[in-house]
Amino acid sequence: MSLTEAATPPANCPPEAPPTGPAIGTVRLRNPFVLAPMAGLTDFPFRRLCLEAGAAMAVTEMVSAVSLAHHGRKTLGLLSTDRGLENPFCVQLFGKDPQALALATRVAVLEAGADIVDLNLACPARKVVRSGHGGALLRDPDLCCRLVEAMAKASPAPVTVKLRPGFLKDDGPSVLDLAPRLEAAGAAAMTLHGRFVSEGFGGQADWSLVGELARQVSVPVIGSGDVLDAWQALGRLAEGGPVAVMIGRAARGRPFVFRECLELQATGRVSGPTLEERLRTAIRHARLIEEEIGPKACFRLRTVLMWYTRELPGAAALRAAICREEDIDAQLDLLRGAMEEAMEAEAGLPPEPPPVDGSLLGRAAPKGGVDSKGQVG
């Protein structure tokens, strides 16, 4: 396989199908599987791979409303996209000033072409919370409503919100009281990550709260948190409540998880990616980043290529070697060598059993299906 191959879409992209996802205002999603926004991670190269694999929508990383309202050059770069591919285009903003959010919303829609603008009321990062943004805003329900109202009045596109159940677990799920007010303020949909802000990403997301929220409002509710593979994604949908699910950390190095969701939904079976496909995807991911930021991509790849080394023999040494390199081709040579060795070792193993029957949706996949880590057993 050439390391200089063009960053072109793979031949096995899921075929176009009639939309089956929820309607968010005037925007209809083509299926119920969405890439979650992740700070510093969901740049356009990554979103592109997930969209090509079948994601209905991929939300940008958080964008500062104040900076976007002032047309900050670096901030505008976060809105880089290809509207021929990213449709709908969803931009997530963070901020605590109604006027700045209103101005930023208009820039996102009228200048960047956003079809949906999302307000982050969920981020638990210490730096974000200390500055009064993200999840910290849940401590001020009145302000949350003013922010949504300002955005909705300024925007010709639907405005949505990303939420957590509340700030402190001991205080209970305040979002159940807040959500109807946000709907009245103009929110066209809501996403709930089932952990309190104070929990960060510890413990387990409480999906029962997602169902409770869906009963409190008439707008679509999307569930988020601990969706590790296609089995869990379909299982959460089967439980009722959310009309769509967000997949975040499980998509790192595995954009094909969205293809697996569509395959499981259509056939009741999942065929996981081969090592060769993982290698092709890693190379293409690297080249897309290189196209966007040039030779400095090697520093970004010290994070991104780590995603593709999981479960490879000698992964720790491989990661260290990749991080020492400042040349993209050298980094990819190291990854290719390790993956080709793994392919040779795999070729000597007996064939895997056929995929399991789809009647086990929502349960852990047995051997031969996709396990809880999203890998082929």
C-alpha positions in Angstrom: 0.0 0.0 0.0 1.4 3.4 -1.0 1.8 6.0 1.7 1.4 8.7 -0.9 -2.1 7.6 -1.9 -4.6 10.5 -2.4 -6.9 11.3 0.5 -10.0 10.1 -1.5 -13.1 8.5 -0.2 -13.0 4.7 0.2 -15.1 2.6 -2.2 -17.2 1.0 0.5 -19.0 4.1 1.7 -22.6 3.2 2.7 -25.1 3.8 -0.1 -27.5 6.7 0.1 -30.9 5.7 1.6 -34.1 7.6 2.4 -33.8 9.6 5.6 -34.8 7.6 8.7 -33.5 9.9 11.4 -35.3 12.6 13.4 -36.3 16.1 12.1 -34.5 18.9 13.9 -36.6 21.9 13.0 -36.5 22.0 9.2 -33.5 19.6 9.0 -34.1 15.9 8.6 -31.2 13.5 9.6 -30.7 10.6 7.3 -30.3 8.1 10.2 -30.2 8.2 14.0 -26.4 8.0 14.5 -24.4 11.2 15.2 -20.8 12.0 15.9 -20.5 13.8 19.2 -18.6 17.1 19.5 -15.2 16.6 21.2 -12.9 19.5 22.0 -9.7 19.4 20.0 -10.8 16.2 18.2 -13.7 16.7 15.9 -11.9 18.7 13.2 -13.1 18.4 9.6 -10.8 15.5 8.6 -12.2 13.4 11.4 -15.8 14.5 10.8 -15.3 13.7 7.1 -14.3 10.1 7.8 -17.3 9.6 10.1 -19.7 11.1 7.6 -18.4 9.0 4.8 -18.8 5.9 7.0 -22.5 6.8 7.5 -22.8 9.3 10.4 -26.0 11.3 9.9 -24.3 14.4 11.3 -21.0 15.3 12.9 -20.9 18.2 15.3 -17.9 20.5 15.4 -15.8 20.9 18.4 -16.7 23.8 20.7 -16.3 27.3 19.2 -16.0 30.4 21.3 -19.0 32.7 20.7 -17.0 35.8 21.6 -14.2 34.9 19.2 -16.5 34.0 16.4 -18.6 37.1 16.8 -15.3 39.1 16.2 -14.4 36.9 13.2 -11.3 35.5 14.9 -9.2 33.9 12.2 -8.2 30.8 14.2 -11.8 30.4 15.3 -13.1 30.6 11.8 -10.7 27.8 10.9 -12.6 25.5 13.3 -15.6 25.9 10.9 -13.7 24.5 7.9 -15.9 22.1 6.0 -17.0 20.9 2.6 -20.7 21.6 2.3 -21.0 19.0 -0.5 -20.2 16.3 2.1 -21.2 17.8 5.4 -24.9 18.2 5.1 -26.3 19.1 7.6 -23.5 21.2 9.0 -23.8 21.6 12.8 -21.7 24.1 14.7 -21.4 24.0 18.5 -20.9 27.3 20.3 -20.0 28.0 23.9 -20.5 31.3 25.7 -22.3 33.0 28.5 -23.2 36.4 27.0 -26.5 36.5 25.1 -25.4 39.2 22.7 -22.2 37.5 21.8 -24.0 34.2 21.2 -26.6 35.9 19.0 -23.9 37.5 16.9 -21.9 34.3 16.7 -25.0 32.3 15.7 -25.6 34.7 12.8 -21.9 34.3 11.7 -22.2 30.6 11.9 -25.4 30.4 9.8 -25.1 33.3 7.4 -21.3 33.2 6.8 -20.2 29.7 7.6 -23.4 28.0 6.3 -24.4 26.2 9.4 -27.7 24.3 9.2 -27.9 23.8 13.0 -26.3 25.7 15.8 -25.8 23.9 19.1 -25.2 25.5 22.5 -22.9 23.7 24.9 -24.4 23.6 28.4 -22.6 20.3 29.2 -18.8 20.5 29.1 -17.3 19.4 32.4 -13.7 20.5 31.7 -12.3 22.3 34.7 -11.0 25.2 32.6 -14.4 25.6 31.0 -16.4 25.3 34.2 -14.1 27.8 36.1 -14.8 30.4 33.4 -18.5 30.0 33.8 -19.1 28.3 30.5 -20.3 24.8 29.5 -21.8 22.8 32.3 -21.3 25.6 34.8 -24.3 27.4 33.2 -26.7 24.7 34.5 -26.3 26.4 37.9 -28.1 29.5 36.4 -31.3 28.2 34.6 -32.6 31.7 33.9 -29.4 32.6 32.1 -29.5 29.3 30.1 -33.0 30.3 28.9 -31.9 33.8 27.9 -28.9 32.4 25.9 -31.1 30.0 24.0 -33.7 32.7 23.4 -31.1 35.1 22.0 -29.7 32.5 19.7 -33.1 31.4 18.4 -34.2 35.0 17.7 -31.0 35.7 15.8 -30.9 32.4 13.8 -32.8 31.4 10.7 -31.5 27.8 11.4 -32.6 25.5 14.3 -30.9 26.0 17.6 -30.2 23.0 19.8 -28.6 22.4 23.2 -26.2 19.9 24.7 -27.0 19.2 28.3 -26.1 17.1 31.4 -28.7 16.1 34.1 -27.4 18.9 36.4 -24.3 20.3 38.0 -24.1 18.2 41.2 -25.5 14.7 41.5 -26.6 15.3 45.1 -28.8 18.1 43.8 -30.7 15.8 41.5 -31.5 16.1 37.8 -32.4 19.8 37.5 -32.5 19.4 33.7 -36.0 17.9 33.9 -37.3 21.3 35.1 -35.1 23.3 32.8 -35.8 21.4 29.6 -39.4 22.7 29.1 -38.2 26.2 29.6 -35.5 25.7 27.0 -38.0 24.4 24.6 -40.2 27.5 25.2 -37.1 29.7 24.6 -36.6 28.2 21.2 -34.6 25.0 21.4 -35.4 22.7 18.5 -33.8 19.6 20.0 -31.8 18.6 23.0 -28.9 16.2 23.6 -28.4 14.7 27.1 -25.2 13.1 28.3 -26.3 11.1 31.3 -23.6 12.2 33.7 -23.7 15.2 36.0 -21.2 17.9 35.4 -19.4 17.1 38.6 -18.9 13.5 37.5 -16.9 14.4 34.4 -16.5 11.2 32.5 -16.3 8.9 35.5 -18.8 6.2 36.4 -21.5 5.3 33.9 -24.0 7.5 32.0 -27.6 7.2 33.3 -29.7 6.6 30.2 -32.9 6.4 32.3 -32.6 10.2 32.5 -32.5 10.4 28.7 -35.9 8.7 28.6 -37.3 11.0 31.4 -36.1 14.1 29.5 -37.8 12.8 26.3 -41.1 12.6 28.2 -40.7 16.2 29.4 -40.4 17.9 26.0 -42.0 17.6 22.6 -38.7 18.3 20.6 -36.3 15.5 19.7 -34.0 14.2 22.4 -30.6 12.6 21.5 -28.9 10.4 24.0 -25.2 10.5 24.7 -22.7 8.7 26.9 -20.9 5.3 26.9 -22.0 4.2 23.5 -19.1 1.9 22.7 -20.3 0.0 19.6 -23.1 -0.7 17.2 -24.8 -3.1 19.6 -25.1 -0.5 22.4 -26.2 2.2 19.9 -29.1 0.0 18.6 -29.9 -1.2 22.2 -30.3 2.4 23.4 -32.6 3.2 20.5 -34.6 0.0 21.2 -35.2 1.1 24.8 -37.3 4.1 23.7 -36.9 7.7 24.6 -34.0 9.1 22.4 -34.7 9.4 18.7 -30.9 9.3 18.0 -27.7 8.5 19.7 -24.3 10.3 19.8 -21.1 8.3 19.5 -17.9 10.1 20.7 -14.9 8.4 22.1 -15.7 5.1 20.5 -15.3 6.6 17.1 -11.6 7.6 17.6 -9.7 5.4 15.2 -12.9 3.6 14.4 -15.0 5.9 12.1 -16.5 2.7 10.6 -18.5 2.3 13.8 -21.2 4.3 12.0 -21.2 1.8 9.1 -21.5 -1.0 11.6 -24.6 0.7 13.2 -26.2 0.9 9.8 -25.3 -2.7 9.0 -26.6 -3.9 12.3 -29.8 -1.9 11.9 -30.4 -3.3 8.4 -29.3 -6.9 8.7 -28.9 -7.7 12.4 -25.2 -8.5 11.7 -21.9 -6.7 12.2 -18.8 -7.3 10.2 -15.9 -5.5 11.9 -13.1 -3.8 10.1 -10.1 -5.7 8.9 -6.5 -4.7 9.9 -6.0 -3.6 6.3 -9.1 -1.3 6.5 -7.8 0.1 9.7 -4.4 0.9 8.1 -6.1 2.5 5.0 -8.2 4.6 7.3 -5.3 5.7 9.4 -3.3 6.7 6.3 -6.2 8.6 4.8 -6.8 10.3 8.1 -3.2 11.4 8.2 -3.3 12.7 4.6 -6.5 14.7 5.2 -4.9 16.4 8.2 -1.7 17.0 6.2 -3.9 18.7 3.4 -5.5 20.9 6.0 -2.5 22.1 8.1 0.6 21.1 6.2 3.9 19.6 7.6 2.9 20.5 11.1 0.4 17.6 10.8 3.1 15.4 12.3 2.5 16.9 15.7 -1.3 16.3 15.5 -0.7 12.8 14.4 1.1 12.1 17.7 -2.4 12.0 19.0 -4.5 10.8 16.1 -2.3 7.8 15.1 -2.5 6.6 18.7 -6.1 5.8 18.1 -5.2 3.3 15.4 -2.5 1.4 17.4 -5.0 -0.1 19.9 -4.6 -3.8 20.4 -1.5 -4.1 18.1 1.4 -6.1 19.5 4.0 -3.8 21.1 1.6 -0.9 20.9 3.3 1.0 23.7 6.7 1.0 22.0 5.1 1.8 18.7 3.4 4.9 20.1 6.6 6.1 21.6 8.4 5.6 18.3 5.7 7.5 16.4 5.8 10.4 18.9 9.6 10.8 18.4 9.1 11.3 14.6 8.7 14.7 13.0 8.1 13.4 9.5 4.6 12.2 8.5 5.9 9.5 6.1 8.1 8.1 8.8 5.2 8.0 11.3 3.1 6.2 8.8 5.9 3.7 7.9 6.1 2.7 11.6 2.3 2.2 11.8 2.2 0.3 8.5 5.1 -2.0 9.6 3.3 -2.9 12.8 -0.1 -3.5 11.1 1.4 -5.6 8.4 3.1 -7.8 11.0 -0.3 -8.1 12.7 -1.9 -9.0 9.4 0.7 -11.8 8.9 0.1 -13.1 12.3 -3.7 -13.0 11.8 -3.4 -14.9 8.5 -2.2 -17.9 10.5 -5.2 -18.1 12.7 -8.4 -20.2 11.9 -11.2 -18.2 10.3 -13.6 -16.4 12.6 -17.1 -17.8 13.2 -19.9 -16.1 11.2 -21.6 -13.0 12.7 -24.3 -13.7 15.3 -28.0 -13.3 14.9 -29.3 -9.7 15.4 -31.8 -10.8 18.0 -29.3 -9.9 20.7 -29.6 -6.1 20.2 -28.8 -4.3 23.4 -26.8 -7.2 24.8 -23.0 -7.8 24.7 -22.0 -9.3 21.5 -20.7 -12.9 21.8 -17.5 -14.2 20.3 -17.5 -13.5 16.6 -19.5 -10.3 17.0 -18.3 -6.9 18.2 -17.3 -6.8 21.9 -17.7 -4.0 24.4 -14.6 -2.4 23.2 -15.9 -2.3 19.6 -13.4 -4.9 18.4 -14.2 -8.1 16.5 -14.1 -11.0 18.9 
